[in-house]
């Protein structure tokens, strides 16, 4: 079982916030079977509020399929609470917008398609069910009499389990989860290392050497 972070990067023009319509958003993914290495050319849609039961009444999951090549049964789960926002301050940088828990498969590509919500800056117009299939999206904000847009969109897949090399531990409290990162009893001091961890763990917030997510 591995945790996979889906990250996006785009240039935002007069856009304050971009989100999905989760839990109804359909994540269109191409999958690779870890058993035989076969990558399916089919785009599979995975939705957080839709679940499929395992055989013999076992726990259910968001996506369940048998590999056509090796017949292995694989599954994928969208981790609750990991749906993030892409904000104006994130423009031009990769940021995690969702995390998947994968058993036997891994997503290798992502097609954004429709179901995005875009909010303009300066309390501007809200655009719902935006289609981001194309790398460029442009609209007109009538409230602020200006054009708004999303361009140069990219996505990538990142292994969240890579940060386990830093031996991170999770501490639960009533209102926060403190993720304390350590390497040989020390916290990461390298700035590049900090940025990598912050991107992989988003939407966790960085406070000094601790990473905190509020409920």
C-alpha positions in Angstrom: 0.0 0.0 0.0 1.4 3.4 -1.0 0.1 7.0 -0.8 0.2 8.9 -4.0 -0.1 12.7 -4.2 -1.5 14.4 -7.3 0.1 17.8 -7.8 -0.8 20.5 -10.3 0.9 23.7 -11.5 -0.6 26.6 -13.5 -0.3 30.3 -14.1 -3.3 32.2 -12.6 -4.4 35.5 -14.1 -6.7 37.5 -11.7 -7.8 34.2 -10.1 -8.0 33.9 -6.3 -8.8 30.2 -5.9 -9.3 27.0 -7.9 -11.0 24.0 -6.4 -12.7 20.8 -7.4 -16.4 20.1 -6.8 -15.4 17.3 -4.4 -16.7 14.9 -3.2 -18.6 14.7 -6.5 -15.5 15.5 -8.7 -14.5 12.8 -11.1 -10.7 12.2 -11.1 -9.8 10.7 -14.5 -6.7 8.6 -14.1 -4.6 6.2 -16.1 -3.5 3.3 -13.9 -0.5 1.0 -13.9 -0.7 -2.5 -12.3 2.2 -3.1 -9.8 1.8 -6.8 -10.2 2.7 -7.0 -13.9 3.6 -3.5 -14.8 0.8 -3.1 -17.4 -0.4 0.5 -17.9 -4.0 0.7 -19.1 -4.7 3.2 -21.9 -8.2 3.7 -20.5 -9.1 6.7 -18.4 -10.7 5.6 -15.2 -13.0 8.0 -13.3 -12.8 7.9 -9.5 -15.2 9.8 -7.3 -14.9 10.3 -3.5 -18.6 9.9 -2.8 -18.9 6.7 -4.8 -17.8 3.4 -3.3 -17.4 -0.2 -4.5 -17.5 -3.3 -2.3 -14.7 -5.9 -2.3 -15.6 -9.5 -2.8 -16.8 -11.6 0.1 -18.2 -8.5 1.9 -14.9 -6.9 2.8 -14.5 -3.2 3.2 -15.4 -0.9 0.3 -13.3 1.5 -1.7 -13.5 4.3 -4.3 -12.1 2.2 -7.1 -11.8 -1.5 -7.6 -10.7 -3.4 -10.7 -9.0 -6.6 -11.9 -6.0 -6.3 -14.1 -6.8 -7.7 -17.6 -3.3 -9.0 -18.0 -2.5 -10.7 -14.7 -6.0 -10.9 -13.1 -4.8 -9.2 -9.9 -7.5 -7.3 -8.0 -6.4 -3.7 -7.3 -8.0 -0.8 -5.5 -7.6 2.9 -4.9 -9.0 5.1 -2.2 -9.3 8.9 -2.1 -8.1 10.0 1.3 -10.7 12.1 3.1 -9.7 15.7 3.8 -6.9 15.8 1.3 -8.7 17.8 -1.4 -6.8 21.0 -1.5 -7.1 24.5 -3.1 -4.9 26.0 -5.7 -4.5 29.7 -4.7 -3.2 32.9 -6.3 0.0 32.6 -4.2 0.6 29.1 -5.6 0.7 30.3 -9.2 3.6 28.8 -11.2 4.3 26.2 -8.5 3.4 22.5 -8.0 1.0 21.9 -5.2 -0.8 18.8 -4.0 -4.6 18.8 -4.5 -5.5 15.3 -3.5 -3.9 12.1 -2.1 -4.7 8.5 -3.1 -4.1 5.4 -1.1 -3.2 2.7 -3.6 -3.2 -1.1 -3.3 -1.7 -2.9 -6.2 -2.0 0.0 -8.7 -0.7 3.5 -9.1 -2.0 6.4 -11.2 0.5 7.5 -13.8 -1.4 10.3 -15.5 -4.3 12.7 -14.8 -6.9 14.4 -17.1 -8.6 17.3 -15.3 -11.7 17.7 -17.5 -14.8 19.5 -16.0 -16.0 20.0 -12.4 -13.7 22.8 -11.3 -14.7 25.9 -9.4 -12.8 29.1 -10.1 -13.1 32.3 -8.0 -11.8 35.7 -9.4 -9.8 38.1 -7.3 -11.2 41.1 -5.5 -14.5 39.3 -4.6 -15.1 38.8 -8.3 -17.2 36.3 -10.3 -17.5 32.7 -9.3 -17.3 30.2 -12.2 -18.7 26.7 -11.6 -18.2 23.5 -13.4 -15.2 24.8 -15.3 -13.7 22.5 -17.9 -9.9 22.4 -17.7 -9.4 19.8 -20.4 -7.4 22.3 -22.4 -4.2 23.8 -20.9 -5.6 27.3 -21.4 -8.9 28.6 -19.9 -10.1 32.2 -20.2 -13.3 34.0 -19.1 -14.5 37.5 -18.4 -15.2 38.8 -14.9 -18.1 41.2 -15.3 -17.9 42.4 -11.6 -14.4 43.6 -12.1 -14.5 44.3 -15.8 -11.4 42.2 -16.4 -10.4 38.9 -18.0 -9.4 35.9 -15.8 -7.6 32.9 -16.9 -5.6 29.7 -16.1 -2.7 28.8 -18.4 0.3 26.5 -18.7 -1.4 23.8 -16.6 0.6 20.8 -15.7 0.2 17.8 -13.3 2.5 15.2 -11.8 2.4 12.2 -9.5 4.5 12.1 -6.3 5.0 9.3 -3.8 3.9 10.5 -0.4 5.7 7.4 1.1 9.0 9.0 0.1 8.8 11.2 3.2 8.7 8.2 5.4 12.5 8.2 4.9 12.4 11.2 7.2 10.7 9.0 9.8 7.7 11.2 10.3 5.4 10.6 13.2 1.8 11.7 13.6 0.5 13.0 16.9 -3.3 13.4 17.3 -5.0 16.0 19.5 -8.6 17.4 19.6 -8.1 20.1 16.9 -4.8 19.4 15.2 -2.5 16.8 13.9 1.2 17.6 14.4 3.4 15.8 12.0 6.9 15.9 13.4 9.6 15.1 10.9 13.0 13.7 12.0 16.1 12.4 10.5 18.5 10.9 13.0 16.8 12.8 15.8 16.9 16.1 13.9 14.5 18.1 11.8 15.2 19.0 8.2 17.2 22.2 7.9 17.9 22.1 4.1 15.5 24.6 2.5 15.0 22.4 -0.6 14.2 19.5 1.6 11.6 21.6 3.5 10.0 22.7 0.3 9.7 19.1 -1.0 8.1 17.9 2.3 5.7 20.8 2.3 4.6 20.1 -1.2 4.1 16.4 -0.6 2.2 17.0 2.6 -0.1 19.9 1.5 -2.7 20.9 2.7 -0.6 20.6 5.9 0.6 24.0 7.2 4.3 24.5 8.1 5.0 26.1 11.4 8.7 26.3 12.2 9.8 22.7 12.2 6.4 21.2 12.6 3.7 20.5 10.1 0.1 21.1 11.3 -3.3 20.5 9.7 -6.4 21.8 11.5 -9.7 20.1 11.3 
